[in-house]
Amino acid sequence: MSFACEVIADSSGKWCGNGLVFSSETEAQEYLRDLRRRWMAVRDVRVVASDKPATHTYVNHELEAR
């Protein structure tokens, strides 16, 4: 199982992802924490399970493609 990030960044209430998929829920949560600090328009965030293979790693505030 892998994990993807989704955000609500406008008044539509629609969840949107950016295509990044992580191998652990912890990596996805850490990435979202960092993203939320950089994006001022983010209203809400969530991590969702994904059936896609992991595409990125996020360790020590470093995003890397696999």
N, C-alpha and C positions, 0 to 999 in steps of 0.2 A: 504494500500500500504506500502511496505517496500523498503529498499534501500541497494544495494550492492556496494562494491568497486572493481574497476579494475585498473590495472597498466600495463604499457609497461615497461619491465625491460631488454630488449635486443634490438638488431638491427632488429629483425623480424617485428616489428610494430604490433604484435599481442597483443590484450587486454587479460589479464588473471586475474581471481579472486581467492580469497582464501577461499571461502565458507562462509565467515562471512556476515550476513544479519542484518541490523539495522532497528529499527522502525521509525527513522526519518532521513531525509536527513542531518540535522545538525550533528547528531552523526556520520554518515558515513564520512562527510567532515572532522570532527575533527580527526577521526581515520586515514584518509588518510594523513592529515598534519603531524601527529606523525610518521606514517610509512615512509613518504618521508624523514623525518629527520634522520631516522635510516638506511634506505637502500640507499646506494650510487649509485646503478645501475638504479634506477628508472628514466625513461625518461619522462613519462607523467602519470597522474592519472585522473580518472573520477568516478563519482557516477552515478549509473544506477538504474532505478526503477526495482523492483523485485516482482514477484507474490508469492514468498516463504515467510513463516512466519519468523519473526525476530528471530535470534538465539543468538544475543549478544547485550549488552548495552555498551556504551562508554561514561563515565561521569568523569570529572576531571582527565583525562589521565589514567583512569582505565578501562580495558577491562574485562567484565564479561559475562560468558555464562548465558543464561536465563534458 
